[in-house]
Amino acid sequence: GKIKESDIVLVSGAAGAVALMGVLTLLPSKLGPVGVSILASLAHMVSQVVMAWILIIGHDGIFLALPWFLIGSWFTGLINGLLAFLILQRIAKHHTMEIVWR
């Protein structure tokens, strides 16, 4: 079928998060799962809002909601990052693996 604008908006969020994580790998200081998750969540939201503005809404008013969207994204990234950290710690504990943050 035909690709809809909403599909592009959906994929743009994932693309923004992945792009940000790629950039993070190039930086000298490394973040743990919580920091990466928060930043990826924020990038995901910004990418979706910008793409929705370009393809669907076309009105600058959408950016008035962006701070609220970013607050929600920050909390979502925090929760996901904390869960990822706890899971990685549990895996390391039970499998005697050393987890290296690269």
Protein Blocks (a to p, Z undefined) as FASTA:
>chain_A
ZZdfklmmmmmmmmmmmmmmmmmmmpmbdcdfklmmmmmmmmmmmmmmmmmmmmmnopak
lmmmmmmmmmmmmmmmmmmmmmmmmmmmmmmmmnopacddZZ
